[in-house]
């Protein structure tokens, strides 16, 4: 048992570097003292009594190739700070951290949907909310979090990437994943979908422990054992961060490189020797599984349709326009996604075609029929979107194995991008039918 009046001392530093190839740095990091509201850009030694110790450490990587990635990563880290300050002590730390990440996702998603110049922007996030002697570590994407304890290093996060899932399921070794083609394909990021699944783990901090958060610009070049070696051989965490960034740059530095490193000491923490097995003090509070997410979204869509069928909302004019819009969208994208994806959609497309030819009369009976037809249209569109997502997953696997065998997969990669754009287009209610058709014509070319 530790003394609640004793101090917890956190020595922390954060650095980000553009790397050796790129001209723009899309990474961002944050070091914030939630007890005082202060944000630090230079190395700090922060001391609090145990019950008052509240810190936020975060690393965010703008999704490569997405527009305005640096805007998304900046929004991610700073919106989390604001949300956690607003929610201080309102609920348990796990819930507050998840809510802060979800809020960041909503802000980035809304900005991308409302601003055409920023549509499609996204970012990863790995954030540690430290309250008293416990660190709650949240993740969306593939930026990593490590804990270093008594000469051992353990990755607390699980890469939410194609190869990360294969490693997690035992279909690939960690060594193979380091050089596998398609290793940069991430399965979710902030701002790329209206909803996300936040993975969270917690760990009790002991005296002498380190937390290391970083973007894949570092871990793509420096192995975990090397991270451990540099941390243990440096008395200065500032110098350690600089050396690790320099090492990544020496090995190519093709990506932006970001690291936040914190060391924890003080009588407010248990001695390290009291924790003999590190893994027993890491608790998974919420995990990300792409298959679970697909099923969850399907169930949510079905529940929404059932709920809508019990209500009567909107007038005839609105419902007529809505049905017309759905019909036009379906007709547009079925002509552009190509032969490889038309076949799974034939049944749903036929349903939409039949629905769209029905005549609409302006009386109560026809209005009820119109509502029923509209719900059926939404159900068909939901099935189509699910089929598109399954097709994307299949294409991603094709890309991975093709590149692993040394074959080019550029056409398939381009198809994936088009399908993802189509999904965003279909799900968005902000585009007019004319705007949608113009975009789809561009896809077809």
Secondary structure, 3 states (H helix, E strand, C coil): CCCCCCEEEEEEEEEEECCCCCCCCCEEEEEEECCCCEECCCCEEEEEEHHHCEEEEEEEEECCCCCCHHHHHHHHHHHHHHHHHHCCCCCCHHHHHHHHHHHHHHHHHHHHHHCHHHCCCCECEEEEEEECCEEEEEEECCCEEEEEECCEEEECCCCCEHHHHHHHCCCCCHHHHHHCCCCCCECCCECCCCCCCCEEEEEECECCCEEEEECHHHHCCCCHHHHHHHHHHCCCHHHHHHHHHHHHHHCCCCCCEEEEEEEEECCCCECHHHCCCHHHHEEEEECCCHHHHHHHHHHHHHHHHHHHHCCCCCCHHHHHHHHHHHHHHHHHHHCCCCHHHHHHHHHHHHHHHHHHCCCCCCCHHHHHHHHHHHHHHHHHHHHHHHHHHHHHHHHHHHHHHHHHCCCCCHHHHHHHHHHHHHHHHHHCCCCCHHHHHHHHHHHHC
